[in-house]
Amino acid sequence: DIFQENKLDFDDFLLTKVIQLKEILNERIGCIISGPSCSGKSVIWAMLRASTMKAGTTVKIEVLSPKAMAKEDLLGGLDRDTREWKDGVLISAARNAATSDSKYWIVCDGDIDPEWVEGLNSVLDDNKILTLPNGERITLGDNVNFIFETHDLSYVSPATISRVGMLHINEEMDAKPILSTWIKKRSDESREIIVVWIKKYFDKALSLRNEISQLVSTSQASLIQSALSYTENALDSENSFLLRLAKGFGSNMNVLERR
């Protein structure tokens, strides 16, 4: 039901991962979800949250992109003039979680860099105490979890790995569920003709695209999502749809191959 409500195709693999994530979060305060782009990492925790809330338990959530900001903006630091401590975005989220009676998830989306994640090692221990550089200690309850969503574990230290649960997504999503979900989100008026165009052109275009090298390495699912995004506003005619689809698949080719 949760998948249908969110206009997603039911998938046994994703359901298994949702169950695994629930088990990990029950045992550990932190979990790393690793997998290629567009493999369903965000869908997994979003579906778990939706099912938990449908069962009557509120789950508050804060989604952060740690690599999009400076370390001081993320973790906080001392003001150079007043010497007063100023919380960063992540520390502020932890304070909110510490005073919440509801389940509280802090999701860090992006590369895991030792420069900032090492600052969380104290809270990822069993005692769940976040120690700040100014000596302050924030105690988090069993209702709080950290979810790290990343595609690469190359720079994660053993100290962090040993403190969290791991959820690997080795399989890439194939074209069928991605296409089905995308079609469901189209308007009722355009859905019927879109199905015809997809069946007529998409598999052939994807097969041809896979024969050509990528300018920037990316996953198959990400390539499909990119191509479909180009066609969002080109559903008025078949020629327009085909042209945008070609542009979408050709966006990751060099100039000569596009021709």
C-alpha positions as CSV (number, residue, x, y, z in Angstrom):
1,D,0.0,0.0,0.0
2,I,2.8,2.4,0.9
3,F,4.4,1.9,-2.5
4,Q,1.2,2.5,-4.3
5,E,0.4,5.6,-2.3
6,N,3.7,7.1,-3.4
7,K,3.2,5.9,-7.1
8,L,6.0,3.4,-6.9
9,D,6.1,-0.1,-8.3
10,F,6.2,-2.8,-5.6
11,D,9.7,-4.4,-5.6
12,D,10.7,-7.4,-3.5
13,F,14.3,-6.3,-3.4
14,L,13.5,-2.8,-2.1
15,L,11.0,-4.3,0.5
16,T,13.8,-6.5,1.8
17,K,16.1,-3.5,2.1
18,V,13.4,-1.6,4.0
19,I,13.1,-4.5,6.5
20,Q,16.8,-4.7,6.9
21,L,17.1,-0.9,7.5
22,K,14.4,-1.2,10.2
23,E,16.3,-4.0,11.9
24,I,19.6,-2.0,11.8
25,L,18.0,1.2,13.2
26,N,16.5,-0.8,16.0
27,E,20.0,-2.0,17.0
28,R,22.3,0.9,16.1
29,I,22.0,4.7,16.3
30,G,23.7,5.0,12.9
31,C,23.4,3.3,9.5
32,I,25.3,3.8,6.2
33,I,23.2,3.1,3.1
34,S,25.7,2.7,0.2
35,G,24.9,2.1,-3.4
36,P,25.2,3.7,-6.9
37,S,23.2,6.8,-7.9
38,C,19.5,6.2,-8.4
39,S,19.6,2.7,-6.9
40,G,16.8,3.5,-4.4
41,K,18.7,4.6,-1.3
42,S,16.4,7.5,-0.5
43,V,13.3,5.4,-1.4
44,I,14.3,2.8,1.2
45,W,14.4,5.2,4.2
46,A,11.4,7.2,2.8
47,M,9.3,4.0,2.6
48,L,10.3,2.9,6.1
49,R,9.3,6.3,7.4
50,A,6.0,6.2,5.6
51,S,5.2,2.7,6.9
52,T,6.2,3.7,10.4
53,M,4.0,6.8,10.4
54,K,1.1,4.8,8.9
55,A,1.4,2.4,11.9
56,G,0.9,5.4,14.2
57,T,4.5,6.4,15.1
58,T,5.6,9.9,14.2
59,V,9.0,10.1,12.5
60,K,10.5,13.6,12.3
61,I,13.4,14.0,9.8
62,E,16.1,16.4,8.9
63,V,18.0,15.9,5.6
64,L,21.4,17.5,5.3
65,S,24.1,17.7,2.6
66,P,27.3,17.9,4.6
67,K,29.6,18.4,1.6
68,A,27.6,21.4,0.5
69,M,28.8,23.5,3.4
70,A,32.0,24.4,5.3
71,K,32.9,22.3,8.4
72,E,32.1,25.2,10.8
73,D,28.7,25.7,9.2
74,L,28.0,22.0,9.7
75,L,29.5,21.2,13.1
76,G,29.8,24.7,14.6
77,G,32.7,26.6,16.0
78,L,33.9,29.5,18.2
79,D,33.1,33.0,17.2
80,R,36.5,34.7,16.7
81,D,35.4,38.0,18.2
82,T,33.2,36.9,21.1
83,R,34.7,33.5,21.7
84,E,31.1,32.2,22.1
85,W,30.2,28.8,20.7
86,K,27.9,28.8,17.6
87,D,26.1,25.6,16.6
88,G,26.3,24.3,13.1
89,V,23.5,22.8,11.1
90,L,24.2,19.2,12.2
91,I,24.6,20.1,15.9
92,S,21.4,22.1,15.8
93,A,19.6,19.1,14.4
94,A,21.1,17.0,17.2
95,R,19.8,19.4,19.8
96,N,16.3,19.3,18.3
97,A,16.5,15.5,18.3
98,A,17.6,15.4,22.0
99,T,14.5,17.3,23.1
100,S,12.0,15.4,20.9
101,D,9.7,12.7,22.1
102,S,9.1,11.4,18.6
103,K,11.4,9.3,16.5
104,Y,14.0,11.6,14.9
105,W,16.1,10.8,11.9
106,I,19.0,12.9,10.8
107,V,19.9,12.0,7.2
108,C,23.3,13.0,5.8
109,D,23.1,12.8,2.0
110,G,26.4,12.7,0.1
111,D,30.1,11.7,0.4
112,I,31.2,10.7,3.8
113,D,34.4,12.7,4.6
114,P,36.5,12.0,7.7
115,E,36.9,15.7,8.2
116,W,33.3,16.0,9.5
117,V,32.1,12.4,10.2
118,E,34.9,11.8,12.8
119,G,33.2,14.5,14.9
120,L,30.2,12.1,15.3
121,N,32.2,9.1,16.5
122,S,31.3,9.8,20.1
123,V,27.6,9.8,19.4
124,L,27.7,6.7,17.2
125,D,29.0,4.7,20.2
126,D,26.6,2.8,22.4
127,N,26.5,5.7,25.0
128,K,25.0,8.0,22.3
129,I,26.7,11.1,23.7
130,L,27.7,13.9,21.2
131,T,30.7,15.6,22.6
132,L,31.3,19.1,21.2
133,P,34.7,20.8,20.8
134,N,33.7,23.3,23.5
135,G,33.3,20.4,26.0
136,E,29.5,20.3,26.0
137,R,27.9,16.9,25.9
138,I,24.5,16.2,24.2
139,T,22.9,12.9,25.2
140,L,20.6,11.4,22.6
141,G,17.9,8.8,23.3
142,D,16.9,5.6,21.6
143,N,14.5,7.6,19.4
144,V,17.3,9.2,17.4
145,N,19.1,7.7,14.4
146,F,21.7,9.0,11.9
147,I,21.3,7.7,8.4
148,F,24.3,8.3,6.0
149,E,23.4,8.0,2.3
150,T,26.5,7.7,0.0
151,H,27.8,6.0,-3.1
152,D,31.3,5.5,-2.0
153,L,33.0,4.2,1.2
154,S,36.6,4.9,0.1
155,Y,37.2,7.6,2.6
156,V,35.3,6.2,5.6
157,S,37.6,5.3,8.4
158,P,37.5,1.9,10.3
159,A,36.6,3.9,13.4
160,T,33.3,5.0,11.8
161,I,32.6,1.7,10.0
162,S,32.8,-0.2,13.3
163,R,30.2,2.1,14.9
164,V,27.4,1.9,12.4
165,G,25.3,-0.6,10.6
166,M,25.8,-1.2,6.9
167,L,23.2,-1.5,4.2
168,H,24.6,-2.2,0.8
169,I,22.7,-1.9,-2.5
170,N,24.7,-3.7,-5.0
171,E,22.0,-4.0,-7.6
172,E,21.1,-1.2,-9.9
173,M,17.4,-0.6,-10.6
174,D,16.6,-1.7,-14.1
175,A,14.6,0.4,-16.6
176,K,11.1,-1.2,-16.0
177,P,10.3,0.1,-12.5
178,I,11.8,3.5,-13.2
179,L,9.7,3.9,-16.4
180,S,6.6,2.6,-14.6
181,T,7.0,5.1,-11.7
182,W,7.7,8.0,-14.1
183,I,4.6,7.2,-16.2
184,K,2.4,7.0,-13.1
185,K,3.3,10.5,-12.2
186,R,2.2,11.9,-15.6
187,S,-1.3,13.4,-16.0
188,D,-4.2,11.1,-16.9
189,E,-4.6,12.8,-20.3
190,S,-1.0,12.2,-21.5
191,R,-0.4,8.8,-19.9
192,E,-1.9,6.6,-22.6
193,I,0.1,8.2,-25.5
194,I,3.3,8.3,-23.4
195,V,3.1,4.5,-23.0
196,V,2.9,4.1,-26.7
197,W,6.0,6.4,-27.3
198,I,8.0,4.6,-24.6
199,K,7.3,1.2,-26.1
200,K,8.1,2.5,-29.5
201,Y,11.4,4.4,-28.9
202,F,12.8,4.0,-25.4
203,D,14.4,0.5,-25.4
204,K,15.9,1.1,-28.8
205,A,17.4,4.5,-27.7
206,L,18.7,3.0,-24.5
207,S,20.3,0.1,-26.3
208,L,22.0,2.4,-28.8
209,R,23.1,4.7,-26.0
210,N,24.8,1.7,-24.2
211,E,27.0,1.1,-27.2
212,I,28.6,4.5,-26.8
213,S,31.0,5.4,-24.0
214,Q,30.0,7.9,-21.4
215,L,31.7,11.3,-21.0
216,V,31.3,11.1,-17.2
217,S,30.8,7.6,-15.6
218,T,27.3,7.2,-14.2
219,S,24.9,4.4,-13.4
220,Q,22.3,3.0,-15.8
221,A,19.5,4.2,-13.6
222,S,20.9,7.7,-13.4
223,L,21.2,7.8,-17.2
224,I,17.5,6.7,-17.6
225,Q,16.4,9.3,-15.0
226,S,18.3,12.0,-16.9
227,A,16.8,11.1,-20.3
228,L,13.3,11.1,-18.8
229,S,13.8,14.5,-17.2
230,Y,14.4,16.0,-20.6
231,T,11.0,14.9,-21.8
232,E,9.0,16.4,-18.9
233,N,7.7,19.3,-21.0
234,A,7.8,17.7,-24.4
235,L,4.7,15.6,-24.3
236,D,2.7,17.6,-26.8
237,S,3.9,15.7,-29.9
238,E,5.8,12.5,-30.9
239,N,8.6,14.4,-32.6
240,S,9.1,16.7,-29.7
241,F,9.3,13.7,-27.3
242,L,11.7,11.9,-29.6
243,L,14.0,15.0,-29.9
244,R,14.1,15.5,-26.1
245,L,14.7,11.8,-25.5
246,A,17.7,12.0,-27.9
247,K,19.0,15.1,-26.1
248,G,18.7,13.4,-22.7
249,F,20.6,10.3,-23.7
250,G,23.1,12.4,-25.6
251,S,23.9,14.8,-22.8
252,N,26.6,12.5,-21.5
253,M,28.4,12.0,-24.8
254,N,31.2,14.0,-26.3
255,V,30.4,16.3,-29.2
256,L,31.5,14.0,-32.0
257,E,29.4,11.1,-30.7
258,R,26.4,13.3,-30.4
259,R,26.5,14.0,-34.1
